[in-house]
Amino acid sequence: MSTMAVLAAAAAVLGLAAAAPARAAQVGAAAPLFEAESSTGPIRLADYQGKKNVLLAFYYADFTGG
């Protein structure tokens, strides 16, 4: 099963719907502002804008046992 099929199935199970397909990031383009949950509470990209560099990493397979 492809990664996109797995993500689509997971979104359906979680009741999530994407308004539009994700676009690939372009080198030099500004990141869209977002808010995400963390182990220390919500984090907003806007809080760091113009102050620090931010690296956002996704580990989609963490704690999957495989």
All heavy atoms as TSV, in Angstrom:
chain	resi	resn	atom	element	x	y	z
A	1	MET	N	N	0.859	-1.176	0.000
A	1	MET	CA	C	0.000	0.000	0.000
A	1	MET	C	C	0.901	1.233	0.000
A	1	MET	O	O	1.876	1.283	0.727
A	1	MET	CB	C	-0.901	-0.009	1.236
A	1	MET	CG	C	-1.901	1.123	1.248
A	1	MET	SD	S	-2.997	1.156	2.681
A	1	MET	CE	C	-4.095	-0.177	2.321
A	2	SER	N	N	0.561	2.220	-0.803
A	2	SER	CA	C	1.393	3.414	-0.912
A	2	SER	C	C	1.245	4.296	0.323
A	2	SER	O	O	0.271	4.197	1.070
A	2	SER	CB	C	1.016	4.225	-2.147
A	2	SER	OG	O	-0.223	4.876	-1.935
A	3	THR	N	N	2.208	5.171	0.524
A	3	THR	CA	C	2.175	6.105	1.647
A	3	THR	C	C	0.932	6.984	1.578
A	3	THR	O	O	0.281	7.228	2.587
A	3	THR	CB	C	3.438	6.985	1.647
A	3	THR	OG1	O	4.573	6.137	1.732
A	3	THR	CG2	C	3.445	7.950	2.807
A	4	MET	N	N	0.583	7.463	0.384
A	4	MET	CA	C	-0.598	8.320	0.238
A	4	MET	C	C	-1.866	7.560	0.607
A	4	MET	O	O	-2.756	8.120	1.235
A	4	MET	CB	C	-0.691	8.861	-1.188
A	4	MET	CG	C	0.376	9.890	-1.517
A	4	MET	SD	S	0.390	11.299	-0.379
A	4	MET	CE	C	-1.148	12.080	-0.791
A	5	ALA	N	N	-1.953	6.294	0.251
A	5	ALA	CA	C	-3.125	5.500	0.598
A	5	ALA	C	C	-3.220	5.322	2.102
A	5	ALA	O	O	-4.317	5.391	2.675
A	5	ALA	CB	C	-3.080	4.154	-0.107
A	6	VAL	N	N	-2.097	5.088	2.752
A	6	VAL	CA	C	-2.082	4.934	4.209
A	6	VAL	C	C	-2.510	6.228	4.871
A	6	VAL	O	O	-3.325	6.231	5.796
A	6	VAL	CB	C	-0.682	4.503	4.703
A	6	VAL	CG1	C	-0.601	4.567	6.212
A	6	VAL	CG2	C	-0.369	3.108	4.200
A	7	LEU	N	N	-1.973	7.366	4.401
A	7	LEU	CA	C	-2.347	8.661	4.977
A	7	LEU	C	C	-3.820	8.965	4.756
A	7	LEU	O	O	-4.495	9.480	5.647
A	7	LEU	CB	C	-1.479	9.775	4.383
A	7	LEU	CG	C	-0.012	9.732	4.781
A	7	LEU	CD1	C	0.759	10.811	4.032
A	7	LEU	CD2	C	0.158	9.888	6.275
A	8	ALA	N	N	-4.335	8.655	3.580
A	8	ALA	CA	C	-5.750	8.884	3.295
A	8	ALA	C	C	-6.626	8.027	4.202
A	8	ALA	O	O	-7.642	8.492	4.724
A	8	ALA	CB	C	-6.045	8.599	1.831
A	9	ALA	N	N	-6.234	6.779	4.397
A	9	ALA	CA	C	-6.995	5.891	5.277
A	9	ALA	C	C	-6.959	6.394	6.713
A	9	ALA	O	O	-7.976	6.402	7.406
A	9	ALA	CB	C	-6.446	4.472	5.194
A	10	ALA	N	N	-5.798	6.841	7.166
A	10	ALA	CA	C	-5.672	7.367	8.527
A	10	ALA	C	C	-6.527	8.617	8.696
A	10	ALA	O	O	-7.194	8.794	9.714
A	10	ALA	CB	C	-4.214	7.674	8.842
A	11	ALA	N	N	-6.530	9.491	7.696
A	11	ALA	CA	C	-7.344	10.708	7.763
A	11	ALA	C	C	-8.824	10.360	7.823
A	11	ALA	O	O	-9.582	10.966	8.570
A	11	ALA	CB	C	-7.053	11.600	6.559
A	12	ALA	N	N	-9.239	9.345	7.054
A	12	ALA	CA	C	-10.642	8.927	7.065
A	12	ALA	C	C	-11.023	8.373	8.431
A	12	ALA	O	O	-12.096	8.676	8.955
A	12	ALA	CB	C	-10.881	7.898	5.971
A	13	VAL	N	N	-10.151	7.567	9.015
A	13	VAL	CA	C	-10.423	6.991	10.335
A	13	VAL	C	C	-10.516	8.082	11.389
A	13	VAL	O	O	-11.368	8.053	12.269
A	13	VAL	CB	C	-9.336	5.967	10.719
A	13	VAL	CG1	C	-9.440	5.583	12.181
A	13	VAL	CG2	C	-9.452	4.740	9.828
A	14	LEU	N	N	-9.652	9.088	11.283
A	14	LEU	CA	C	-9.639	10.169	12.271
A	14	LEU	C	C	-10.674	11.251	11.976
A	14	LEU	O	O	-10.830	12.185	12.741
A	14	LEU	CB	C	-8.242	10.802	12.320
A	14	LEU	CG	C	-7.138	9.874	12.818
A	14	LEU	CD1	C	-5.791	10.546	12.664
A	14	LEU	CD2	C	-7.381	9.483	14.262
A	15	GLY	N	N	-11.358	11.134	10.854
A	15	GLY	CA	C	-12.375	12.123	10.512
A	15	GLY	C	C	-11.791	13.420	10.002
A	15	GLY	O	O	-12.404	14.467	10.133
A	16	LEU	N	N	-10.607	13.355	9.432
A	16	LEU	CA	C	-9.962	14.558	8.921
A	16	LEU	C	C	-10.185	14.649	7.421
A	16	LEU	O	O	-10.171	13.647	6.721
A	16	LEU	CB	C	-8.457	14.509	9.204
A	16	LEU	CG	C	-8.053	14.333	10.666
A	16	LEU	CD1	C	-6.559	14.147	10.758
A	16	LEU	CD2	C	-8.503	15.509	11.484
A	17	ALA	N	N	-10.346	15.849	6.935
A	17	ALA	CA	C	-10.490	16.044	5.493
A	17	ALA	C	C	-9.573	17.175	5.076
A	17	ALA	O	O	-9.547	18.223	5.701
A	17	ALA	CB	C	-11.936	16.379	5.151
A	18	ALA	N	N	-8.828	16.962	4.033
A	18	ALA	CA	C	-7.932	17.998	3.526
A	18	ALA	C	C	-8.700	18.881	2.560
A	18	ALA	O	O	-9.427	18.404	1.703
A	18	ALA	CB	C	-6.738	17.360	2.818
A	19	ALA	N	N	-8.545	20.194	2.697
A	19	ALA	CA	C	-9.220	21.129	1.803
A	19	ALA	C	C	-8.579	21.095	0.422
A	19	ALA	O	O	-9.242	21.276	-0.571
A	19	ALA	CB	C	-9.162	22.535	2.389
A	20	ALA	N	N	-7.278	20.881	0.388
A	20	ALA	CA	C	-6.564	20.838	-0.882
A	20	ALA	C	C	-5.352	19.940	-0.699
A	20	ALA	O	O	-4.852	19.787	0.409
A	20	ALA	CB	C	-6.129	22.233	-1.291
A	21	PRO	N	N	-4.862	19.353	-1.769
A	21	PRO	CA	C	-3.670	18.518	-1.645
A	21	PRO	C	C	-2.476	19.347	-1.188
A	21	PRO	O	O	-2.375	20.533	-1.510
A	21	PRO	CB	C	-3.439	17.985	-3.057
A	21	PRO	CG	C	-4.545	18.479	-3.899
A	21	PRO	CD	C	-5.390	19.410	-3.103
A	22	ALA	N	N	-1.602	18.740	-0.425
A	22	ALA	CA	C	-0.403	19.433	0.038
A	22	ALA	C	C	0.513	19.726	-1.137
A	22	ALA	O	O	0.565	18.965	-2.093
A	22	ALA	CB	C	0.320	18.569	1.072
A	23	ARG	N	N	1.201	20.845	-1.056
A	23	ARG	CA	C	2.154	21.207	-2.096
A	23	ARG	C	C	3.559	21.001	-1.562
A	23	ARG	O	O	3.814	21.172	-0.377
A	23	ARG	CB	C	1.985	22.668	-2.489
A	23	ARG	CG	C	0.632	22.964	-3.102
A	23	ARG	CD	C	0.534	24.413	-3.400
A	23	ARG	NE	N	0.788	25.152	-2.169
A	23	ARG	CZ	C	0.464	26.402	-1.971
A	23	ARG	NH1	N	-0.117	27.082	-2.892
A	23	ARG	NH2	N	0.734	26.996	-0.836
A	24	ALA	N	N	4.453	20.674	-2.431
A	24	ALA	CA	C	5.852	20.509	-2.046
A	24	ALA	C	C	6.426	21.867	-1.675
A	24	ALA	O	O	6.106	22.889	-2.291
A	24	ALA	CB	C	6.643	19.898	-3.194
A	25	ALA	N	N	7.264	21.883	-0.667
A	25	ALA	CA	C	7.927	23.121	-0.256
A	25	ALA	C	C	8.929	23.538	-1.323
A	25	ALA	O	O	9.562	22.693	-1.957
A	25	ALA	CB	C	8.638	22.912	1.072
A	26	GLN	N	N	9.045	24.811	-1.517
A	26	GLN	CA	C	9.999	25.350	-2.477
A	26	GLN	C	C	11.171	25.965	-1.723
A	26	GLN	O	O	10.969	26.633	-0.704
A	26	GLN	CB	C	9.331	26.414	-3.354
A	26	GLN	CG	C	8.154	25.904	-4.159
A	26	GLN	CD	C	8.547	24.821	-5.139
A	26	GLN	OE1	O	9.539	24.953	-5.843
A	26	GLN	NE2	N	7.795	23.739	-5.168
A	27	VAL	N	N	12.373	25.763	-2.202
A	27	VAL	CA	C	13.564	26.325	-1.575
A	27	VAL	C	C	13.428	27.836	-1.535
A	27	VAL	O	O	13.101	28.474	-2.538
A	27	VAL	CB	C	14.839	25.913	-2.355
A	27	VAL	CG1	C	16.051	26.625	-1.796
A	27	VAL	CG2	C	15.014	24.407	-2.303
A	28	GLY	N	N	13.639	28.410	-0.367
A	28	GLY	CA	C	13.591	29.859	-0.201
A	28	GLY	C	C	12.211	30.413	0.097
A	28	GLY	O	O	12.071	31.586	0.420
A	29	ALA	N	N	11.176	29.586	0.008
A	29	ALA	CA	C	9.812	30.050	0.279
A	29	ALA	C	C	9.579	30.116	1.784
A	29	ALA	O	O	10.140	29.335	2.552
A	29	ALA	CB	C	8.795	29.114	-0.359
A	30	ALA	N	N	8.752	31.064	2.199
A	30	ALA	CA	C	8.401	31.181	3.619
A	30	ALA	C	C	7.478	30.034	4.005
A	30	ALA	O	O	6.624	29.619	3.220
A	30	ALA	CB	C	7.709	32.509	3.882
A	31	ALA	N	N	7.653	29.527	5.193
A	31	ALA	CA	C	6.783	28.464	5.696
A	31	ALA	C	C	5.428	29.054	6.059
A	31	ALA	O	O	5.353	30.191	6.533
A	31	ALA	CB	C	7.409	27.822	6.937
A	32	PRO	N	N	4.356	28.306	5.865
A	32	PRO	CA	C	3.046	28.800	6.297
A	32	PRO	C	C	2.996	28.831	7.821
A	32	PRO	O	O	3.602	27.988	8.490
A	32	PRO	CB	C	2.072	27.772	5.740
A	32	PRO	CG	C	2.884	26.540	5.512
A	32	PRO	CD	C	4.280	26.993	5.237
A	33	LEU	N	N	2.315	29.808	8.365
A	33	LEU	CA	C	2.183	29.887	9.822
A	33	LEU	C	C	1.324	28.715	10.283
A	33	LEU	O	O	0.344	28.358	9.643
A	33	LEU	CB	C	1.551	31.209	10.224
A	33	LEU	CG	C	2.401	32.437	9.896
A	33	LEU	CD1	C	1.670	33.707	10.303
A	33	LEU	CD2	C	3.761	32.367	10.553
A	34	PHE	N	N	1.695	28.103	11.383
A	34	PHE	CA	C	0.964	26.949	11.884
A	34	PHE	C	C	1.044	26.928	13.392
A	34	PHE	O	O	1.863	27.619	14.009
A	34	PHE	CB	C	1.532	25.642	11.322
A	34	PHE	CG	C	2.926	25.346	11.796
A	34	PHE	CD1	C	3.143	24.654	12.979
A	34	PHE	CD2	C	4.018	25.782	11.077
A	34	PHE	CE1	C	4.435	24.394	13.424
A	34	PHE	CE2	C	5.303	25.527	11.507
A	34	PHE	CZ	C	5.509	24.834	12.691
A	35	GLU	N	N	0.177	26.141	13.992
A	35	GLU	CA	C	0.215	25.863	15.424
A	35	GLU	C	C	0.175	24.356	15.572
A	35	GLU	O	O	-0.580	23.675	14.871
A	35	GLU	CB	C	-0.974	26.495	16.138
A	35	GLU	CG	C	-0.929	26.297	17.638
A	35	GLU	CD	C	-2.003	27.081	18.363
A	35	GLU	OE1	O	-2.346	28.185	17.920
A	35	GLU	OE2	O	-2.503	26.560	19.377
A	36	ALA	N	N	1.007	23.819	16.460
A	36	ALA	CA	C	1.068	22.376	16.661
A	36	ALA	C	C	1.207	22.070	18.144
A	36	ALA	O	O	1.720	22.888	18.913
A	36	ALA	CB	C	2.246	21.786	15.894
A	37	GLU	N	N	0.737	20.908	18.529
A	37	GLU	CA	C	0.887	20.456	19.911
A	37	GLU	C	C	2.289	19.901	20.109
A	37	GLU	O	O	2.863	19.311	19.200
A	37	GLU	CB	C	-0.148	19.386	20.244
A	37	GLU	CG	C	-1.553	19.915	20.352
A	37	GLU	CD	C	-1.724	20.925	21.475
A	37	GLU	OE1	O	-1.142	20.735	22.560
A	37	GLU	OE2	O	-2.445	21.906	21.254
A	38	SER	N	N	2.823	20.102	21.280
A	38	SER	CA	C	4.120	19.538	21.639
A	38	SER	C	C	4.031	18.975	23.043
A	38	SER	O	O	3.005	19.128	23.707
A	38	SER	CB	C	5.218	20.615	21.571
A	38	SER	OG	O	5.166	21.446	22.709
A	39	SER	N	N	5.102	18.373	23.495
A	39	SER	CA	C	5.107	17.824	24.854
A	39	SER	C	C	5.097	18.918	25.915
A	39	SER	O	O	4.836	18.654	27.070
A	39	SER	CB	C	6.320	16.915	25.048
A	39	SER	OG	O	7.509	17.648	24.815
A	40	THR	N	N	5.340	20.165	25.494
A	40	THR	CA	C	5.318	21.289	26.438
A	40	THR	C	C	4.145	22.229	26.192
A	40	THR	O	O	4.093	23.303	26.757
A	40	THR	CB	C	6.632	22.090	26.340
A	40	THR	OG1	O	6.771	22.602	25.013
A	40	THR	CG2	C	7.830	21.232	26.703
A	41	GLY	N	N	3.192	21.820	25.366
A	41	GLY	CA	C	2.028	22.649	25.060
A	41	GLY	C	C	2.071	23.131	23.620
A	41	GLY	O	O	2.967	22.774	22.865
A	42	PRO	N	N	1.101	23.965	23.230
A	42	PRO	CA	C	1.044	24.418	21.843
A	42	PRO	C	C	2.243	25.280	21.466
A	42	PRO	O	O	2.745	26.049	22.291
A	42	PRO	CB	C	-0.233	25.245	21.772
A	42	PRO	CG	C	-0.873	25.179	23.094
A	42	PRO	CD	C	0.012	24.467	24.027
A	43	ILE	N	N	2.675	25.120	20.231
A	43	ILE	CA	C	3.781	25.922	19.690
A	43	ILE	C	C	3.268	26.587	18.427
A	43	ILE	O	O	2.648	25.943	17.585
A	43	ILE	CB	C	4.992	25.041	19.363
A	43	ILE	CG1	C	5.569	24.481	20.646
A	43	ILE	CG2	C	6.035	25.817	18.577
A	43	ILE	CD1	C	6.754	23.592	20.437
A	44	ARG	N	N	3.516	27.896	18.309
A	44	ARG	CA	C	3.102	28.640	17.123
A	44	ARG	C	C	4.336	29.147	16.397
A	44	ARG	O	O	5.227	29.735	17.011
A	44	ARG	CB	C	2.224	29.829	17.511
A	44	ARG	CG	C	0.932	29.429	18.161
A	44	ARG	CD	C	0.092	30.591	18.689
A	44	ARG	NE	N	0.755	31.876	18.689
A	44	ARG	CZ	C	0.305	32.956	18.034
A	44	ARG	NH1	N	-0.804	32.897	17.347
A	44	ARG	NH2	N	0.955	34.087	18.101
A	45	LEU	N	N	4.378	28.938	15.106
A	45	LEU	CA	C	5.511	29.426	14.315
A	45	LEU	C	C	5.609	30.941	14.409
A	45	LEU	O	O	6.703	31.495	14.455
A	45	LEU	CB	C	5.375	28.982	12.859
A	45	LEU	CG	C	6.525	29.381	11.936
A	45	LEU	CD1	C	7.846	28.808	12.443
A	45	LEU	CD2	C	6.260	28.944	10.522
A	46	ALA	N	N	4.481	31.625	14.484
A	46	ALA	CA	C	4.480	33.089	14.558
A	46	ALA	C	C	5.263	33.598	15.775
A	46	ALA	O	O	5.819	34.700	15.737
A	46	ALA	CB	C	3.045	33.610	14.594
A	47	ASP	N	N	5.343	32.806	16.847
A	47	ASP	CA	C	6.085	33.226	18.040
A	47	ASP	C	C	7.587	33.330	17.777
A	47	ASP	O	O	8.297	34.006	18.515
A	47	ASP	CB	C	5.854	32.244	19.190
A	47	ASP	CG	C	4.420	32.267	19.693
A	47	ASP	OD1	O	3.695	33.249	19.407
A	47	ASP	OD2	O	4.016	31.294	20.356
A	48	TYR	N	N	8.081	32.653	16.746
A	48	TYR	CA	C	9.510	32.633	16.437
A	48	TYR	C	C	9.861	33.449	15.198
A	48	TYR	O	O	11.028	33.649	14.906
A	48	TYR	CB	C	9.988	31.193	16.232
A	48	TYR	CG	C	9.814	30.351	17.467
A	48	TYR	CD1	C	8.681	29.569	17.638
A	48	TYR	CD2	C	10.769	30.358	18.475
A	48	TYR	CE1	C	8.511	28.804	18.776
A	48	TYR	CE2	C	10.599	29.605	19.617
A	48	TYR	CZ	C	9.470	28.829	19.759
A	48	TYR	OH	O	9.307	28.088	20.888
A	49	GLN	N	N	8.855	33.913	14.481
A	49	GLN	CA	C	9.065	34.601	13.212
A	49	GLN	C	C	9.943	35.836	13.407
A	49	GLN	O	O	9.659	36.695	14.223
A	49	GLN	CB	C	7.723	34.997	12.607
A	49	GLN	CG	C	7.799	35.426	11.179
A	49	GLN	CD	C	6.411	35.598	10.580
A	49	GLN	OE1	O	5.436	35.780	11.288
A	49	GLN	NE2	N	6.346	35.543	9.276
A	50	GLY	N	N	11.043	35.876	12.662
A	50	GLY	CA	C	11.967	36.998	12.739
A	50	GLY	C	C	12.892	36.979	13.944
A	50	GLY	O	O	13.710	37.876	14.111
A	51	LYS	N	N	12.773	35.968	14.805
A	51	LYS	CA	C	13.583	35.901	16.019
A	51	LYS	C	C	14.592	34.755	15.988
A	51	LYS	O	O	15.719	34.912	16.428
A	51	LYS	CB	C	12.692	35.729	17.249
A	51	LYS	CG	C	11.732	36.868	17.456
A	51	LYS	CD	C	10.793	36.557	18.596
A	51	LYS	CE	C	9.711	37.608	18.678
A	51	LYS	NZ	N	8.671	37.224	19.612
A	52	LYS	N	N	14.159	33.589	15.514
A	52	LYS	CA	C	14.999	32.394	15.517
A	52	LYS	C	C	14.711	31.579	14.275
A	52	LYS	O	O	13.628	31.660	13.693
A	52	LYS	CB	C	14.711	31.520	16.744
A	52	LYS	CG	C	15.102	32.125	18.053
A	52	LYS	CD	C	14.889	31.127	19.163
A	52	LYS	CE	C	15.405	31.719	20.463
A	52	LYS	NZ	N	15.481	30.723	21.499
A	53	ASN	N	N	15.666	30.748	13.901
A	53	ASN	CA	C	15.429	29.758	12.852
A	53	ASN	C	C	14.691	28.582	13.479
A	53	ASN	O	O	14.920	28.243	14.639
A	53	ASN	CB	C	16.740	29.285	12.246
A	53	ASN	CG	C	17.432	30.381	11.476
A	53	ASN	OD1	O	16.780	31.209	10.852
A	53	ASN	ND2	N	18.745	30.397	11.519
A	54	VAL	N	N	13.809	27.981	12.712
A	54	VAL	CA	C	13.010	26.863	13.207
A	54	VAL	C	C	13.175	25.680	12.271
A	54	VAL	O	O	13.110	25.829	11.054
A	54	VAL	CB	C	11.513	27.259	13.289
A	54	VAL	CG1	C	10.657	26.076	13.676
A	54	VAL	CG2	C	11.323	28.410	14.258
A	55	LEU	N	N	13.390	24.509	12.843
A	55	LEU	CA	C	13.446	23.269	12.078
A	55	LEU	C	C	12.279	22.407	12.541
A	55	LEU	O	O	12.152	22.108	13.723
A	55	LEU	CB	C	14.759	22.529	12.319
A	55	LEU	CG	C	14.851	21.133	11.736
A	55	LEU	CD1	C	14.826	21.208	10.210
A	55	LEU	CD2	C	16.093	20.436	12.211
A	56	LEU	N	N	11.421	22.030	11.617
A	56	LEU	CA	C	10.275	21.194	11.927
A	56	LEU	C	C	10.515	19.824	11.314
A	56	LEU	O	O	10.729	19.706	10.115
A	56	LEU	CB	C	9.000	21.811	11.349
A	56	LEU	CG	C	7.719	21.034	11.566
A	56	LEU	CD1	C	7.410	20.925	13.051
A	56	LEU	CD2	C	6.583	21.704	10.825
A	57	ALA	N	N	10.515	18.802	12.146
A	57	ALA	CA	C	10.773	17.444	11.662
A	57	ALA	C	C	9.592	16.554	12.052
A	57	ALA	O	O	9.045	16.679	13.136
A	57	ALA	CB	C	12.054	16.906	12.283
A	58	PHE	N	N	9.201	15.668	11.143
A	58	PHE	CA	C	8.137	14.708	11.394
A	58	PHE	C	C	8.718	13.312	11.416
A	58	PHE	O	O	9.419	12.925	10.505
A	58	PHE	CB	C	7.077	14.777	10.295
A	58	PHE	CG	C	6.313	16.062	10.299
A	58	PHE	CD1	C	6.730	17.111	9.488
A	58	PHE	CD2	C	5.216	16.232	11.094
A	58	PHE	CE1	C	6.037	18.298	9.477
A	58	PHE	CE2	C	4.509	17.415	11.103
A	58	PHE	CZ	C	4.930	18.462	10.277
A	59	TYR	N	N	8.430	12.580	12.453
A	59	TYR	CA	C	8.855	11.189	12.555
A	59	TYR	C	C	7.600	10.340	12.542
A	59	TYR	O	O	7.106	9.923	13.578
A	59	TYR	CB	C	9.668	10.963	13.830
A	59	TYR	CG	C	10.944	11.754	13.839
A	59	TYR	CD1	C	11.062	12.941	14.527
A	59	TYR	CD2	C	12.040	11.304	13.106
A	59	TYR	CE1	C	12.235	13.657	14.514
A	59	TYR	CE2	C	13.215	12.019	13.086
A	59	TYR	CZ	C	13.307	13.205	13.796
A	59	TYR	OH	O	14.461	13.911	13.769
A	60	TYR	N	N	7.061	10.119	11.364
A	60	TYR	CA	C	5.763	9.452	11.242
A	60	TYR	C	C	5.795	8.004	11.706
A	60	TYR	O	O	4.754	7.435	11.976
A	60	TYR	CB	C	5.245	9.533	9.811
A	60	TYR	CG	C	6.098	8.817	8.803
A	60	TYR	CD1	C	5.861	7.487	8.515
A	60	TYR	CD2	C	7.153	9.459	8.181
A	60	TYR	CE1	C	6.640	6.820	7.600
A	60	TYR	CE2	C	7.945	8.796	7.259
A	60	TYR	CZ	C	7.677	7.481	6.984
A	60	TYR	OH	O	8.458	6.825	6.080
A	61	ALA	N	N	6.957	7.408	11.839
A	61	ALA	CA	C	7.026	6.001	12.221
A	61	ALA	C	C	7.434	5.800	13.684
A	61	ALA	O	O	7.622	4.671	14.103
A	61	ALA	CB	C	8.000	5.259	11.318
A	62	ASP	N	N	7.549	6.864	14.458
A	62	ASP	CA	C	7.912	6.704	15.874
A	62	ASP	C	C	6.893	5.831	16.587
A	62	ASP	O	O	5.695	5.932	16.372
A	62	ASP	CB	C	7.973	8.060	16.571
A	62	ASP	CG	C	9.345	8.694	16.477
A	62	ASP	OD1	O	10.223	8.091	15.849
A	62	ASP	OD2	O	9.542	9.789	17.024
A	63	PHE	N	N	7.394	4.987	17.425
A	63	PHE	CA	C	6.598	4.122	18.288
A	63	PHE	C	C	5.675	3.188	17.512
A	63	PHE	O	O	4.627	2.785	18.011
A	63	PHE	CB	C	5.776	4.964	19.290
A	63	PHE	CG	C	6.619	5.932	20.056
A	63	PHE	CD1	C	6.529	7.289	19.801
A	63	PHE	CD2	C	7.508	5.493	21.003
A	63	PHE	CE1	C	7.304	8.195	20.498
A	63	PHE	CE2	C	8.305	6.394	21.699
A	63	PHE	CZ	C	8.198	7.737	21.451
A	64	THR	N	N	6.050	2.819	16.286
A	64	THR	CA	C	5.215	1.913	15.508
A	64	THR	C	C	5.646	0.462	15.624
A	64	THR	O	O	4.938	-0.416	15.154
A	64	THR	CB	C	5.220	2.306	14.007
A	64	THR	OG1	O	6.553	2.218	13.524
A	64	THR	CG2	C	4.638	3.684	13.794
A	65	GLY	N	N	6.807	0.231	16.218
A	65	GLY	CA	C	7.264	-1.127	16.416
A	65	GLY	C	C	7.755	-1.831	15.154
A	65	GLY	O	O	7.886	-3.036	15.135
A	66	GLY	N	N	8.017	-1.097	14.127
A	66	GLY	CA	C	8.461	-1.772	12.932
A	66	GLY	C	C	9.525	-1.029	12.277
A	66	GLY	O	O	10.138	-1.169	11.336
